[in-house]
């Protein structure tokens, strides 16, 4: 099964990138594999909610009580 490969760039704070890299190394994985896994899980979990706001996104703006 061949899939086209697309390069994506992410802008994240350097300390977070370092933590992510170290965690992947501890788990004997790599950042690309983990990002692909997270993206697949996100897409799979969102299929039922295609026409609804994403819960974590919509709930961020609802924090008026703090």
Residue, then its C-alpha position, 0 to 999 in steps of 0.5 A: x500500500x503506497x501513500x503519498x508523503x507530505x512534509x508538515x512543519x509545526x511551530x511549537x515552543x522549544x521546551x515542548x519540542x524537547x520534552x516531546x522528543x525526549x518522551x518519544x526516545x524513552x518510549x523507543x519511538x520517534x516524533x513522526x510516528x507519534x504525530x501520525x498516531x495522534x493525528x489518526x486518533x484525532x481524525x478517527x475520534x472526530x468522524x462522528x462530530x464532523x458537523x459539531x464543534x470539537x469539544x476541547x476547542x469549543x470548551x476553551x472559549x466557555x471558561x468565563x467563570x475563572 
